């Protein structure tokens, strides 16, 4: 039998497809409107910013807002870079090892251990803030970037472990068993076989962790002080006070948003592929 196109079928399909495209375009415009307002306001002189001219393009580009925002941020930008680089790498490496063990090695209590690790994803920051504050102060890690690196590394382990475990289940067991028969041990199999195959998994984890840590505010404002504060604290201070020059916090928001955006644009082609790895298991 051949397929029969009933009258109006193609028209209905075309109408549905057109309506879907229109809805997507409208949704994209709505999503981009706040970004337009932020960028547009950041390029205006303070005297030209008011509610009536919110949607008007700047008569003259005012780049000074970005210069002043960078000066206000000062070392906080480098604090954030130090924080996200170290915490992301540590949580990615440890999460990779966890995922390798939980997916390819049989250990006692595995069925209990893995759910307990995942439980960490559902513990809100607010629930551990006070005991964590007391612990960090007792351990003499309060107030600096090293303590914040430890916090984000530990808090990132549940999601990084989950991502890598789902990624590693796709690696054929026969490949690892053959390596073990040839005399390869735990570390040899991991470094020579598993790790080289983990590029997509690491890309997913790096994008995820980089974005989460860079944008995090609660731990940043409560666990650091003075010169150790990251960029999110500096951004909040730009918008503080009674008389706010909105060009400054808007320029600061653009600067703060650029690093995660750049990381995603560079690594995006691996992101979806790595994120869906092992999804059938």
C-alpha distance (Angstrom), angle and dihedral (degrees) to the residues before:
residue distance angle dihedral
X1 . . .
X2 3.78 . .
X3 3.74 125.6 .
X4 3.79 112.8 -101.3
X5 3.79 120.0 -146.4
X6 3.77 106.3 -143.5
X7 3.80 116.9 -148.1
X8 3.74 111.1 -84.5
X9 3.83 96.2 16.7
X10 3.80 94.8 109.3
X11 3.79 90.5 42.9
X12 3.81 91.6 53.3
X13 3.79 91.4 47.6
X14 3.81 90.9 49.4
X15 3.82 91.3 47.8
X16 3.81 92.2 49.1
X17 3.80 91.8 47.9
X18 3.80 91.7 48.2
X19 3.80 92.2 48.3
X20 3.81 90.0 50.0
X21 3.80 91.9 51.0
X22 3.79 91.4 48.1
X23 3.81 90.9 49.7
X24 3.81 90.6 49.9
X25 3.80 91.9 49.1
X26 3.81 91.8 48.8
X27 3.80 90.7 47.7
X28 3.80 90.9 49.9
X29 3.81 91.8 50.4
X30 3.82 91.4 49.5
X31 3.81 90.1 48.8
X32 3.82 92.5 49.1
X33 3.82 96.4 46.9
X34 3.85 95.3 84.1
X35 3.82 89.3 47.7
X36 3.80 89.8 52.1
X37 3.82 90.9 50.3
X38 3.81 92.0 49.7
X39 3.82 95.3 48.7
X40 3.80 93.4 39.7
X41 3.81 93.2 50.7
X42 3.80 92.5 45.5
X43 3.82 90.0 59.0
X44 3.82 95.2 52.0
X45 3.78 128.0 91.3
X46 3.85 113.1 -111.2
X47 3.82 92.0 -111.3
X48 3.82 91.2 56.0
X49 3.82 95.4 54.8
X50 3.79 116.4 100.1
X51 3.78 138.4 126.2
X52 3.81 94.2 -100.8
X53 3.83 93.2 57.6
X54 3.82 97.9 40.2
X55 3.81 93.3 118.4
X56 3.82 95.9 38.8
X57 3.77 117.6 105.7
X58 3.84 114.7 -119.4
X59 3.78 113.7 -89.3
X60 3.81 87.5 -144.5
X61 3.80 128.7 16.1
X62 3.81 110.2 -111.4
X63 3.82 105.9 -159.3
X64 3.80 91.6 168.0
X65 3.81 89.6 86.3
X66 3.81 90.3 67.8
X67 3.80 92.6 46.8
X68 3.81 91.1 51.8
X69 3.81 92.6 44.7
X70 3.80 91.8 53.0
X71 3.81 89.8 48.0
X72 3.81 90.1 50.3
X73 3.79 92.3 48.5
X74 3.80 91.2 49.4
X75 3.81 112.1 155.4
X76 3.81 92.2 -2.9
X77 3.81 89.2 86.9
X78 3.81 90.5 57.7
X79 3.79 90.3 43.7
X80 3.80 89.4 57.8
X81 3.81 92.7 45.2
X82 3.82 90.5 51.0
X83 3.80 90.8 46.2
X84 3.80 98.7 48.7
X85 3.81 94.9 40.5
X86 3.79 95.4 53.6
X87 3.82 98.3 35.6
X88 3.81 92.8 46.2
X89 3.80 94.5 48.9
X90 3.81 93.9 44.7
X91 3.80 94.9 47.5
X92 3.82 90.7 45.0
X93 3.81 94.6 51.1
X94 3.81 95.1 43.9
X95 3.82 91.2 43.0
X96 3.80 89.4 51.1
X97 3.81 91.3 53.2
X98 3.80 90.8 46.7
X99 3.79 91.6 49.9
X100 3.80 91.7 47.6
X101 3.80 92.5 52.1
X102 3.80 95.6 43.3
X103 3.81 94.3 47.2
X104 3.81 103.6 38.4
X105 3.79 107.3 23.0
X106 3.77 128.8 63.5
X107 3.79 110.2 -134.2
X108 3.79 131.3 171.7
X109 3.80 113.2 -91.8
X110 3.81 94.6 12.9
X111 3.81 93.2 141.3
X112 3.80 89.9 56.8
X113 3.80 99.2 35.2
X114 3.80 97.2 56.3
X115 3.85 95.6 51.7
X116 3.82 89.3 46.6
X117 3.80 90.1 54.4
X118 3.80 91.0 49.0
X119 3.80 89.6 50.0
X120 3.79 87.1 72.2
X121 3.82 89.7 70.4
X122 3.80 90.6 64.5
X123 3.80 98.4 49.5
X124 3.83 106.7 101.4
X125 3.79 119.3 -133.5
X126 3.79 90.5 -122.3
X127 3.82 91.3 58.5
X128 3.81 93.8 62.0
X129 3.80 100.1 29.9
X130 3.82 99.3 101.5
X131 3.84 98.5 42.7
X132 3.80 89.5 41.9
X133 3.80 90.5 51.4
X134 3.82 90.8 51.7
X135 3.80 92.4 46.1
X136 3.81 93.9 49.1
X137 3.78 90.9 49.1
X138 3.82 92.4 48.3
X139 3.82 90.0 48.4
X140 3.83 90.0 49.0
X141 3.79 91.1 -121.6
X142 3.79 96.2 112.7
X143 3.79 119.7 115.7
X144 3.78 100.8 22.9
X145 3.79 141.7 86.8
X146 3.87 95.6 -110.9
X147 3.80 91.0 63.1
X148 3.79 91.2 48.1
X149 3.81 90.1 50.0
X150 3.80 90.1 55.4
X151 3.81 91.9 48.4
X152 3.81 94.5 51.4
X153 3.80 92.7 42.4
X154 3.81 91.7 55.2
X155 3.80 94.0 40.9
X156 3.81 90.0 50.6
X157 3.80 96.0 52.7
X158 3.85 97.5 85.1
X159 3.81 94.7 56.2
X160 3.81 95.0 38.7
X161 3.81 90.8 48.7
X162 3.81 90.9 50.3
X163 3.81 93.6 48.5
X164 3.80 94.3 48.2
X165 3.80 94.1 43.4
X166 3.82 90.4 53.5
X167 3.79 89.1 46.4
X168 3.80 95.9 49.4
X169 3.80 96.5 49.8
X170 3.82 86.7 73.4
X171 3.82 91.6 61.9
X172 3.84 107.3 97.8
X173 3.80 112.9 -109.6
X174 3.79 89.2 -143.5
X175 3.81 90.5 65.7
X176 3.80 92.4 55.2
X177 3.81 92.7 41.9
X178 3.80 90.1 53.3
X179 3.79 90.0 51.8
X180 3.80 90.7 49.1
X181 3.83 90.8 51.1
X182 3.82 88.3 52.8
X183 3.80 88.5 57.1
X184 3.82 101.6 -96.2
X185 3.78 114.4 149.0
X186 3.81 133.3 -153.6
X187 3.80 96.3 -74.8
X188 3.80 94.9 38.4
X189 3.81 91.8 54.7
X190 3.80 91.7 45.6
X191 3.81 98.3 46.5
X192 3.81 98.8 37.2
X193 3.82 102.6 36.0
X194 3.80 114.0 12.2
X195 3.81 100.2 39.0
X196 3.84 96.2 51.1
X197 3.82 88.4 52.3
X198 3.80 92.8 51.0
X199 3.81 100.9 78.5
X200 3.81 95.4 110.5
X201 3.80 91.7 45.2
X202 3.79 92.1 51.3
X203 3.80 90.9 48.4
X204 3.82 91.3 54.9
X205 3.79 92.3 47.2
X206 3.81 93.8 45.7
X207 3.81 93.3 50.8
X208 3.80 92.2 44.9
X209 3.79 97.1 45.4
X210 3.80 95.0 40.0
X211 3.79 91.5 53.6
X212 3.80 95.2 43.7
X213 3.80 95.6 46.9
X214 3.80 96.0 41.4
X215 3.82 92.5 52.2
X216 3.82 97.5 39.7
X217 3.81 114.5 116.9
X218 3.83 112.0 167.1
X219 3.80 98.0 66.3
X220 3.80 90.2 36.3
X221 3.80 94.1 57.5
X222 3.82 96.6 40.0
X223 3.82 102.5 38.4
X224 3.81 101.4 42.2
X225 3.77 133.8 57.7
X226 3.79 138.3 -165.0
X227 3.79 115.6 -29.7
X228 3.82 92.6 9.6
X229 3.81 95.6 64.3
X230 3.84 115.8 120.2
X231 3.78 126.6 -131.2
X232 3.82 97.2 -87.8
X233 3.81 90.5 62.3
X234 3.80 90.6 49.2
X235 3.80 90.3 49.8
X236 3.81 90.9 53.1
X237 3.80 89.8 50.5
X238 3.81 91.1 52.0
X239 3.81 88.8 60.3
X240 3.81 94.0 43.8
X241 3.76 127.6 102.1
X242 3.78 134.2 54.7
X243 3.81 98.7 -84.3
X244 3.80 108.2 47.3
X245 3.81 122.4 -173.0
X246 3.79 95.5 -147.9
X247 3.78 94.3 -158.3
X248 3.83 89.2 71.0
X249 3.83 100.6 53.5
X250 3.81 89.5 41.2
X251 3.81 91.3 52.9
X252 3.79 88.6 44.9
X253 3.80 90.6 52.1
X254 3.81 90.9 53.0
X255 3.81 91.7 49.4
X256 3.81 91.7 47.1
X257 3.82 91.7 49.4
X258 3.81 96.3 50.7
X259 3.85 102.2 75.8
X260 3.85 96.5 55.4
X261 3.80 89.4 43.0
X262 3.81 92.0 51.6
X263 3.81 91.8 47.6
X264 3.81 90.8 50.8
X265 3.82 93.9 47.2
X266 3.80 91.2 51.0
X267 3.81 95.9 46.6
X268 3.81 101.9 27.4
X269 3.82 96.6 106.7
X270 3.81 89.5 65.0
X271 3.80 95.8 40.9
X272 3.82 104.2 81.9
X273 3.80 93.0 37.3
X274 3.78 91.6 53.2
X275 3.78 93.8 41.6
X276 3.82 92.4 56.0
X277 3.79 94.7 44.8
X278 3.79 110.1 121.9
X279 3.81 92.4 6.8
X280 3.79 90.6 132.5
X281 3.79 92.5 62.5
